């Protein structure tokens, strides 16, 4: 059995809100505070905070500049852990989630959320993450159907 490393991880924080009508940044700051507290609790070094404010993760073709920058930085080896407020802040796309699961399995990525861990290094954690992503996707589709019906 492989023992986890005791070396401090280099972490990225990812913050996102779909719509910030006020553009006051308060929702992002609440996420930031919880994520930074979690990093401090785990004694992880935060190397970068990525923020996509008023960016939806619903549309798979939507551009999220900081998400894309974070993916590129991960591939360059800048960090080995991601902290986000909730899994659906990171992604609402099952395919993207599978990329992060692969990163956990193949490269040891740790992914934690401020509202409970999505431990991608275990089969139970991967199952939890996949179920949560499926529920988020279904809710997104239901919301879209309701909005379409209301417009008709």
Contact map, one row per residue, 1 for C-alpha under 8 A:
11100000000000000000000000000000000000000000000000000000000000000000000000000000000000000000000000000000000000000000000000000000000000000000000000000000
11110000000000000000000000000000000000000000000000000000000000000000000000000000000000000000000000000000000000000000000000000000000000000000000000000000
11111000000000000000000000000000000000000000000000000000000000000000000000000000000000000000000000000000000000000000000000000000000000000000000000000000
01111100000000000000000000000000000000000000000000000000000000000000000000000000000000000000000000000000000000000000000000000000000000000000000000000000
00111110000000000000000000000000000000000000000000000000000000000000000000000000000000000000000000000000000000000000000000000000000000000000000000000000
00011111000000000000000000000000000000000000000000000000000000000000000000000000000000000000000000000000000000000000000000000000000000000000000000000000
00001111100000000000000000000000000000000000000000000000000000000000000000000000000000000000000000000000000000000000000000000000000000000000000000000000
00000111110000000000000000000000000000000011100000000000000000000000000000000000000000000000000000000000000000000000000000000000000000000000000000000000
00000011111000000000000000000000000000000011100000000000000000000000000000000011100000000000000000000000000000000000000000000000000000000000000000000000
00000001111100000000000000000000000000000001111000000000000000000000000000000111100000000000000000000000000000000000000000000000000000000000000000000000
00000000111110000000000000000000000000100001111100000000000000000000000000000011111000000000000000000000000000000000000000000000000000000000000000000000
00000000011111000000000000000000000000000000011111000000000000000000010000000011111000000000000000000000000000000000000000000000000000000000000000000000
00000000001111100000000000000001001100000000010111000000000000000000000000000000011100000000000000000000000000000000000000000000000000000000000000000000
00000000000111110000000000000000000000000000000011100000000000000010000000000000011110001100000000000000000000000000000000000000000000000000000000000000
00000000000011111000000000010011000000000000000011111000000000000000000000000000000110001100000000000000000000000000000000000000000000000000000000000000
00000000000001111100000000010000000000000000000000111110000000000000000000000000000000001100000000000000000000000000000000000000000000000000000000000000
00000000000000111111000000110000000000000000000000011111000000000000000000000000000000001000000000000000000000000000000000000000000000000000000000000000
00000000000000011111000000000000000000000000000000001111100000000000000000000000000000000000000000000000000000000000000000000000000000000000000000000000
00000000000000001111100000000000000000000000000000001111000000000000000000000000000000000000000000000000000000000000000000000000000000000000000000000000
00000000000000001111111110100000000000000000000000001100000000000000000000000000000000000000000000000000000000000000000000000000000000000000000000000000
00000000000000000011111000000000000000000000000000000100000000000000000000000000000000000000000000000000000000000000000000000000000000000000000000000000
00000000000000000001111110000000000000000000000000000000000000000000000000000000000000000000000000000000000000000000000000000000000000000000000000000000
00000000000000000001111110000000000000000000000000000100000000000000000000000000000000000000000000000000000000000000000000000000000000000000000000000000
00000000000000000001011111000000000000000000000000000000000000000000000000000000000000000000000000000000000000000000000000000000000000000000000000000000
00000000000000000001011111111000000000000000000000001000000000000000000000000000000000000000000000000000000000000000000000000000000000000000000000000000
00000000000000000000000111111100000000000000000000000000000000000000000000000000000000000000000000000000000000000000000000000000000000000000000000000000
00000000000000001001000011111110000000000000000000000000000000000000000000000000000000000000000000000000000000000000000000000000000000000000000000000000
00000000000000111000000011111111000000000000000000101000000000000000000000000000000000000000000000000000000000000000000000000000000000000000000000000000
00000000000000000000000011111111100000000000000000000000000000000000000000000000000000000000000000000000000000000000000000000000000000000000000000000000
00000000000000000000000001111111110000000000000000000000000000000000000000000000000000000000000000000000000000000000000000000000000000000000000000000000
00000000000000100000000000111111111000000000000000000000000000000000000000000000000110000000000000000000000000000000000000000000000000000000000000000000
00000000000010100000000000011111111100000000000000000000000000000000000000000000000010000000000000000000000000000000000000000000000000000000000000000000
00000000000000000000000000001111111110000000000000000000000000000000000000000000000000000000000000000000000000000000000000000000000000000000000000000000
00000000000000000000000000000111111111000000000000000000000000000000000000000000000010000000000000000000000000000100000000000000000000000000000000000000
00000000000010000000000000000011111111100000000000000000000000000000000000000000001110000000000000000000000000001100000000000000000000000000000000000000
00000000000010000000000000000001111111110000000000000000000000000000000000000000000000000000000000000000000000000000000000000000000000000000000000000000
00000000000000000000000000000000111111111000000000000000000000000000000000000000000000000000000000000000000000000000000000000000000000000000000000000000
00000000000000000000000000000000011111111100000000000000000000000000000000000000001000000000000000000000000000000100000000000000000000000000000000000000
00000000001000000000000000000000001111111111110000000000000000000000000000000000001000000000000000000000000000000000000000000000000000000000000000000000
00000000000000000000000000000000000111111111100000000000000000000000000000000000000000000000000000000000000000000000000000000000000000000000000000000000
00000000000000000000000000000000000011111111000000000000000000000000000000000000000000000000000000000000000000000000000000000000000000000000000000000000
00000000000000000000000000000000000001111111000000000000000000000000000000000000000000000000000000000000000000000000000000000000000000000000000000000000
00000001100000000000000000000000000000111111100000000000000000000000000000000000000000000000000000000000000000000000000000000000000000000000000000000000
00000001111000000000000000000000000000111111110000000000000000000000000000000000000000000000000000000000000000000000000000000000000000000000000000000000
00000001111000000000000000000000000000110011111000000000000000000000000000000000000000000000000000000000000000000000000000000000000000000000000000000000
00000000011110000000000000000000000000100001111110000000000000000000000000000000000000000000000000000000000000000000000000000000000000000000000000000000
00000000011100000000000000000000000000000000111110000000000000000000000000000110000000000000000000000000000000000000000000000000000000000000000000000000
00000000001110000000000000000000000000000000011111000000000000000000000000000000000000000000000000000000000000000000000000000000000000000000000000000000
00000000000111100000000000000000000000000000011111100000000000000000000000000000000000000000000000000000000000000000000000000000000000000000000000000000
00000000000111100000000000000000000000000000000111110000000000000110110000000000000000000000000000000000000000000000000000000000000000000000000000000000
00000000000001110000000000010000000000000000000011111000000000000110000000000000000000000000000000000000000000000000000000000000000000000000000000000000
00000000000000111000000000000000000000000000000001111110000000011110000000000000000000000000000000000000000000000000000000000000000000000000000000000000
00000000000000111111000010010000000000000000000000111110000000000000000000000000000000000000000000000000000000000000000000000000000000000000000000000000
00000000000000011111101000000000000000000000000000011111000000000000000000000000000000000000000000000000000000000000000000000000000000000000000000000000
00000000000000011110000000000000000000000000000000011111100000110000000000000000000000000000000000000000000000000000000000000000000000000000000000000000
00000000000000001110000000000000000000000000000000000111111001010000000000000000000000000000000000000000000000000000000000000000000000000000000000000000
00000000000000000100000000000000000000000000000000000011111101010000000000000000000000001111100000000000000000000000000000000000000000000000000000000000
00000000000000000000000000000000000000000000000000000001111101000000000000000000000000000001100000000000000000000000000000000000000000001001000000000000
00000000000000000000000000000000000000000000000000000001111111000000000000000000000000000000000000000000000000000000000000000000000000000000000000000000
00000000000000000000000000000000000000000000000000000000111111000000000000000000000000000000100000000000000000000000000000000000000000000000000000000000
00000000000000000000000000000000000000000000000000000000001111100000000000000000000000000000000000000000000000000000000000000000000000000000000000000000
00000000000000000000000000000000000000000000000000000001111111110000000000000000000000000000000000000000000000000000000000000000000000000000000000000000
00000000000000000000000000000000000000000000000000000010000011111001000000000000000000000000000000000000000000000000000000000000000000000000000000000000
00000000000000000000000000000000000000000000000000010011100001111111000000000000000000000000000000000000000000000000000000000000000000000000000000000000
00000000000000000000000000000000000000000000000000010000000000111111100000000000000000000000000000000000000000000000000000000000000000000000000000000000
00000000000000000000000000000000000000000000000001110000000000011111110000000000000000000000000000000000000000000000000000000000000000000000000000000000
00000000000001000000000000000000000000000000000001110000000000011111111000000000000000000000000000000000000000000000000000000000000000000000000000000000
00000000000000000000000000000000000000000000000000000000000000111111111100000000000000000000000000000000000000000000000000000000000000000000000000000000
00000000000000000000000000000000000000000000000001000000000000001111111110000000000000000000000000000000000000000000000000000000000000000000000000000000
00000000000100000000000000000000000000000000000001000000000000000111111111000000000000000000000000000000000000000000000000000000000000000000000000000000
00000000000000000000000000000000000000000000000000000000000000000011111111100000000000000000000000000000000000000000000000000000000000000000000000000000
00000000000000000000000000000000000000000000000000000000000000000001111111110000000000000000000000000000000000000000000000000000000000000000000000000000
00000000000000000000000000000000000000000000000000000000000000000000111111111110000000000000000000000000000000000000000000000000000000000000000000000000
00000000000000000000000000000000000000000000000000000000000000000000011111111111000000000000000000000000000000000000000000000000000000000000000000000000
00000000000000000000000000000000000000000000000000000000000000000000001111111100000000000000000000000000000000000000000000000000000000000000000000000000
00000000000000000000000000000000000000000000000000000000000000000000000111111100000000000000000000000000000000000000000000000000000000000000000000000000
00000000000000000000000000000000000000000000000000000000000000000000000011111111000000000000000000000000000000000000000000000000000000000000000000000000
00000000010000000000000000000000000000000000001000000000000000000000000011111111000000000000000000000000000000000000000000000000000000000000000000000000
00000000111100000000000000000000000000000000001000000000000000000000000011001111110000000000000000000000000000000000000000000000000000000000000000000000
00000000111100000000000000000000000000000000000000000000000000000000000001001111110000000000000000000000000111000000000000000000000000000000000000000000
00000000111100000000000000000000000000000000000000000000000000000000000000000011111000000000000000000000000011110000000000000000000000000000000000000000
00000000001111000000000000000000000000000000000000000000000000000000000000000011111100000000000000000000000011110000000000000000000000000000000000000000
00000000001111000000000000000000001001100000000000000000000000000000000000000000111110000000000000000000000000111100000000000000000000000000000000000000
00000000000011100000000000000010001000000000000000000000000000000000000000000000011111101100000000000000000000111100000000000000000000000000000000000000
00000000000001100000000000000011011000000000000000000000000000000000000000000000001111101000000000000000000000001110000000000000000000000000000000000000
00000000000000000000000000000000000000000000000000000000000000000000000000000000000111111100000000000000000000001111000000000000000000000000000000000000
00000000000000000000000000000000000000000000000000000000000000000000000000000000000111111110000000000000000000001000010000000000100110000000000000000000
00000000000000000000000000000000000000000000000000000000000000000000000000000000000001111111000000000000000000000000000000000000000110010000000000000000
00000000000001111000000000000000000000000000000000000000100000000000000000000000000111111111000000000000000000000000000000000000000000000000000000000000
00000000000001110000000000000000000000000000000000000000100000000000000000000000000101111111000000000000000000000000000000000000000000000000000000000000
00000000000000000000000000000000000000000000000000000000100000000000000000000000000000111111110110000000000000000000000000000000000010000000000000000000
00000000000000000000000000000000000000000000000000000000110000000000000000000000000000011111110110000000000000000000000000000000000010011000000000000000
00000000000000000000000000000000000000000000000000000000110100000000000000000000000000000011111110000000000000000000000000000000000010001000000000000000
00000000000000000000000000000000000000000000000000000000000000000000000000000000000000000011111111000000000000000000000000000000010011001000000000000000
00000000000000000000000000000000000000000000000000000000000000000000000000000000000000000000111111100000000000000000000000000000000000000000000000000000
00000000000000000000000000000000000000000000000000000000000000000000000000000000000000000011111111110000000000000000000000000000000000000000000000000000
00000000000000000000000000000000000000000000000000000000000000000000000000000000000000000011111111111000000000000000000000000000110010000000000000000000
00000000000000000000000000000000000000000000000000000000000000000000000000000000000000000000011111111100000000000000000000000000000000000000000000000000
00000000000000000000000000000000000000000000000000000000000000000000000000000000000000000000001111111110000000000000000000000000000000000000000000000000
00000000000000000000000000000000000000000000000000000000000000000000000000000000000000000000000111111111000010000000000000000000000000000000000000000000
00000000000000000000000000000000000000000000000000000000000000000000000000000000000000000000000011111111100000000000000100000100000000000000000000000000
00000000000000000000000000000000000000000000000000000000000000000000000000000000000000000000000001111111111000000000000000000000000000000000000000000000
00000000000000000000000000000000000000000000000000000000000000000000000000000000000000000000000000111111111110000000000000000000000000000000000000000000
00000000000000000000000000000000000000000000000000000000000000000000000000000000000000000000000000011111111111100000000110000000000000000000000000000000
00000000000000000000000000000000000000000000000000000000000000000000000000000000000000000000000000001111111110000000000110000000000000000000000000000000
00000000000000000000000000000000000000000000000000000000000000000000000000000000000000000000000000000111111100000000000000000000000000000000000000000000
00000000000000000000000000000000000000000000000000000000000000000000000000000000000000000000000000000111111110000000000000000000000000000000000000000000
00000000000000000000000000000000000000000000000000000000000000000000000000000001000000000000000000000011111111000000000010000000000000000000000000000000
00000000000000000000000000000000000000000000000000000000000000000000000000000001110000000000000000010011101111100000000100000000000000000000000000000000
00000000000000000000000000000000000000000000000000000000000000000000000000000001110000000000000000000001000111110000001110000000000000000000000000000000
00000000000000000000000000000000000000000000000000000000000000000000000000000000111100000000000000000001000011111000111100000000000000000000000000000000
00000000000000000000000000000000000000000000000000000000000000000000000000000000111100000000000000000000000001111101111000000000000000000000000000000000
00000000000000000000000000000000001000000000000000000000000000000000000000000000001111100000000000000000000000111111110000000000000000000000000000000000
00000000000000000000000000000000011001000000000000000000000000000000000000000000001111000000000000000000000000011111100000000000000000000000000000000000
00000000000000000000000000000000000000000000000000000000000000000000000000000000000011000000000000000000000000001111100000000000000000000000000000000000
00000000000000000000000000000000000000000000000000000000000000000000000000000000000001000000000000000000000000011111110000000000000000000000000000000000
00000000000000000000000000000000000000000000000000000000000000000000000000000000000000000000000000000000000000111111111000001000000000000000000000000000
00000000000000000000000000000000000000000000000000000000000000000000000000000000000000100000000000000000000000111001111100001101100000000000000000000000
00000000000000000000000000000000000000000000000000000000000000000000000000000000000000000000000000000000000001110000111111011100000000000000000000000000
00000000000000000000000000000000000000000000000000000000000000000000000000000000000000000000000000001001100011100000011111101100100000000000000000000000
00000000000000000000000000000000000000000000000000000000000000000000000000000000000000000000000000000001100101000000001111101100000000000000000000000000
00000000000000000000000000000000000000000000000000000000000000000000000000000000000000000000000000000000000000000000001111111100000000000000000000000000
00000000000000000000000000000000000000000000000000000000000000000000000000000000000000000000000000000000000000000000000111111110000000000000000000000000
00000000000000000000000000000000000000000000000000000000000000000000000000000000000000000000000000000000000000000000001001111111000000000000000000000000
00000000000000000000000000000000000000000000000000000000000000000000000000000000000000000000000000000000000000000000111111111111100000000000000000000000
00000000000000000000000000000000000000000000000000000000000000000000000000000000000000000000000000001000000000000000011111111111110000000000000000000000
00000000000000000000000000000000000000000000000000000000000000000000000000000000000000000000000000000000000000000000000000111111111000000000000000000000
00000000000000000000000000000000000000000000000000000000000000000000000000000000000000000000000000000000000000000000010000011111111100000000000000000000
00000000000000000000000000000000000000000000000000000000000000000000000000000000000000100000000010000000000000000000010100001111111110000000000000000000
00000000000000000000000000000000000000000000000000000000000000000000000000000000000000000000010010000000000000000000000000000111111111000000000000000000
00000000000000000000000000000000000000000000000000000000000000000000000000000000000000000000000000000000000000000000000000000011111111100000000000000000
00000000000000000000000000000000000000000000000000000000000000000000000000000000000000110000000000000000000000000000000000000001111111110000000000000000
00000000000000000000000000000000000000000000000000000000000000000000000000000000000000110011110010000000000000000000000000000000111111111000000000000000
00000000000000000000000000000000000000000000000000000000000000000000000000000000000000000000010000000000000000000000000000000000011111111100000000000000
00000000000000000000000000000000000000000000000000000000000000000000000000000000000000000000000000000000000000000000000000000000001111111110000000000000
00000000000000000000000000000000000000000000000000000000000000000000000000000000000000010001000000000000000000000000000000000000000111111111000000000000
00000000000000000000000000000000000000000000000000000000010000000000000000000000000000000001110000000000000000000000000000000000000011111111100000000000
00000000000000000000000000000000000000000000000000000000000000000000000000000000000000000000000000000000000000000000000000000000000001111111110000000000
00000000000000000000000000000000000000000000000000000000000000000000000000000000000000000000000000000000000000000000000000000000000000111111111000000000
00000000000000000000000000000000000000000000000000000000010000000000000000000000000000000000000000000000000000000000000000000000000000011111111100000000
00000000000000000000000000000000000000000000000000000000000000000000000000000000000000000000000000000000000000000000000000000000000000001111111110000000
00000000000000000000000000000000000000000000000000000000000000000000000000000000000000000000000000000000000000000000000000000000000000000111111111000000
00000000000000000000000000000000000000000000000000000000000000000000000000000000000000000000000000000000000000000000000000000000000000000011111111100000
00000000000000000000000000000000000000000000000000000000000000000000000000000000000000000000000000000000000000000000000000000000000000000001111111110000
00000000000000000000000000000000000000000000000000000000000000000000000000000000000000000000000000000000000000000000000000000000000000000000111111111000
00000000000000000000000000000000000000000000000000000000000000000000000000000000000000000000000000000000000000000000000000000000000000000000011111111100
00000000000000000000000000000000000000000000000000000000000000000000000000000000000000000000000000000000000000000000000000000000000000000000001111111110
00000000000000000000000000000000000000000000000000000000000000000000000000000000000000000000000000000000000000000000000000000000000000000000000111111111
00000000000000000000000000000000000000000000000000000000000000000000000000000000000000000000000000000000000000000000000000000000000000000000000011111111
00000000000000000000000000000000000000000000000000000000000000000000000000000000000000000000000000000000000000000000000000000000000000000000000001111111
00000000000000000000000000000000000000000000000000000000000000000000000000000000000000000000000000000000000000000000000000000000000000000000000000111111
00000000000000000000000000000000000000000000000000000000000000000000000000000000000000000000000000000000000000000000000000000000000000000000000000011111
